[in-house]
Amino acid sequence: MRLIYAFLAVRMLRLARFDLARSERLYHDGDEAFERSRDRVRQAEALADRADLPSLASML
């Protein structure tokens, strides 16, 4: 019976580590996506400024 519990414990630890690694990857990817979005907004603002369009902030 202890062998079964030991096997289950090891399996659950591996799954927990996998979940933590996946969570950290998603967190990191989310930060990168946010930064890309901010860069795109900056680029759009610069292009709008060159075209003499109102800024995005004034349209909201």
C-alpha positions in Angstrom: 0.0 0.0 0.0 2.9 2.4 0.8 4.3 1.8 -2.7 1.0 2.9 -4.2 1.0 6.1 -2.0 4.6 6.8 -2.9 3.9 6.4 -6.6 0.9 8.7 -6.3 2.9 11.3 -4.4 5.7 11.3 -6.9 3.2 11.6 -9.7 1.3 14.5 -8.0 4.6 16.3 -7.4 5.6 16.0 -11.0 2.2 17.3 -12.1 2.4 20.2 -9.6 5.9 21.2 -11.0 4.5 21.0 -14.5 1.6 23.2 -13.6 3.9 25.7 -11.9 6.2 25.8 -14.9 3.3 26.3 -17.3 1.9 29.1 -15.0 5.2 30.9 -15.1 5.4 30.6 -18.9 1.9 32.0 -19.2 2.8 34.9 -16.9 6.0 35.7 -18.8 4.1 35.5 -22.2 1.4 37.8 -20.8 4.0 40.4 -19.9 5.6 40.1 -23.3 2.2 40.5 -25.0 1.5 43.6 -22.9 4.8 45.2 -23.9 4.1 44.4 -27.6 0.7 46.1 -27.2 2.2 49.2 -25.6 4.8 49.4 -28.4 2.1 49.1 -31.0 0.1 51.9 -29.4 3.2 54.1 -29.3 3.8 53.4 -33.0 0.1 54.1 -33.8 0.3 57.3 -31.9 3.4 58.4 -33.8 1.8 57.6 -37.1 -1.4 59.4 -36.1 0.7 62.4 -35.1 2.5 62.5 -38.4 -0.9 62.3 -40.2 -2.3 65.1 -38.0 -4.9 62.8 -36.6 -6.3 63.2 -33.1 -4.6 61.1 -30.5 -6.1 57.8 -29.3 -6.4 59.2 -25.8 -8.6 62.1 -27.0 -10.9 59.7 -29.0 -11.7 57.6 -25.9 
